[in-house]
């Protein structure tokens, strides 16, 4: 894993085992918020204290270029709303995502599928709705490229993700 700034061109989006990075324009906002368990002792504490409780995770909206290729286009893969999808957004640090780089992943419900003309280009907007109870922030595991391409991951060359927060 490298360190430093990165650019949107190094972000990869995978949905239900398919790499959608070639179609993607933007995705997000990727949100991770927590309920607060109030730990303030009202009689003696002058500062409010809290403990992080349950996390709520949301993927935001995927904006992409329309493609109607029969089996691999974004229309064929994500054209139906209301379905739960396993989505991973992997962030490469100054290069394509590699083992150890940060990733945002989980199971999210696809809220809609809207195609529109954007100044001559046909685009799609795919909002993911609701908080996924099983979503997590993770990093790509430290495995060799031969292990990642061996097909033992969830179908798109990336091994199952491990949580980085306990």
N, C-alpha and C positions, 0 to 999 in steps of 0.2 A: 504494500500500500504506500503510495506517495502521499506527500503532504503539500498543502498550498491551495491556491485558488483554482477554481475550475470554471468551465464555460458550458452553456446549455448543449453544445454539440457533443459533449461527453455523457449526456444523460441517455439511458436506455430504458424503454418501457416494454414490459412483457405482460400479456394478458392471456390467461388460460393456456399457457405454454407457447404462445406465439410472440415473436419479436415484432413489435409495432413501431419501433424507433424510426424506420424509414418514412412512416406516415405522419408522425407526431410533429406538431408545431409548438405547443405548450402543454404543460400539465400542472395542476395545483389550484389553490394552495394546498400543500401537504400540511395537515394540521395534527398536532398532538397536544391535547389539553387534559387536565386532571381535575376531578372533583377535589374539593378541599375538605379535609376532616379538621374541624376547628379544635385546636389544642390550647386555646387561650384560657388562662386561669383569671377569671374576671376580677377577683379580689386583689390580686397582687401584680399581674402583668400589665405594663403600660403599652406594650407592643403586641399586636396580634400575632399569634403563632398558628401554623397549620402544618399538616402532614399530607403529602400527596396520596390520594385515594385512587379510585379506578380511573384508568386512562380512557379517553375517547379519541379515536383515530379516524381521520377522514382524508380521502384522496383528492377531493376537488374535482376539476373538470379536465378532460382530455380534449384538446382541440387538434384536429388532424386534417390531412388532405384526403379527400374521398378517393377510394379505389374499389372498383366492383369486380375484381378478379374472382372467379368462381369459388375457389377454395381457400385462398390466402389473403384476399383483399379485406380491408377494414370493414366494408359493408357486410361481407359474408361472416366475418368473425364476431363483430359487435353490433350487428344490425337489429338485434332484438333487445328491447329494454326490459327491466324487471328481473333480470337474472343475476344471481350472485356469481362474481368472477374473482379469480385469484389474480391479483395484479402486483407486480413488482416494479418499482422505479429505482434503478441502480445508477449511482453517481460515480462516474470515473473522475479521478483526480488528475488533471492535466493529461489524460489519455482515456481510452476506452475502459469501462469498468473491469477491474481485476479482483482477484481474491483479496479480501480484507477491506475493500472500498465500501463506503456506506450505501445502504439500500433502505427503501421504505416499502413495506410489503404487507399484504393481508388479503382477506376476503371481503370484497366490497359489493354492494348492490348497484347495478347500473340503472340509473334513474330514467334515462331517455336516450334517444338517438335522433339528432336533428341535423339534416343536411341543408346547406344554404350556399348561395352564390356569394363569393367574397371578391368582388372586383374582377371577375372572369375566371377565378379558380373555384371549383366546387369543394367545399370543406364540410366537415362534420364536427358537431359539438356533442360530447358524451359526458354528461354529469354523473358522478357517482354520489349516491345519497346515503344518508344515515351514518351512524357510527358503527363500525365493524368491531364487535366484541373480541374477535380473535386476531385483529391486526396488530402488528408490532413494528418497531424500528429495529433494524438488524444490519448486519454487515455480511458481505459475501464471504463464505468460508475460505480458509487458507487451504486450497487444494490445487494440484497441478492442472494445466490445461488439458492434459490427456484424460484425467479423471473427470473433468467437467464436461468433456465432449463424449464421454463413454455412454451417455444415455441413462445414467442412473439418477439423474436429477428429475425435476418435475416436468421434463419434456422439452426444455429449451436450452439445454447446455449449461444451466446453472444449478448447482447442487442445492438441496434444501437449506434454507437460511437459519442461522442460529441467532437467538436474541442476545443483544449486548447489554441489556439491563436486567440482571438477575433473575 
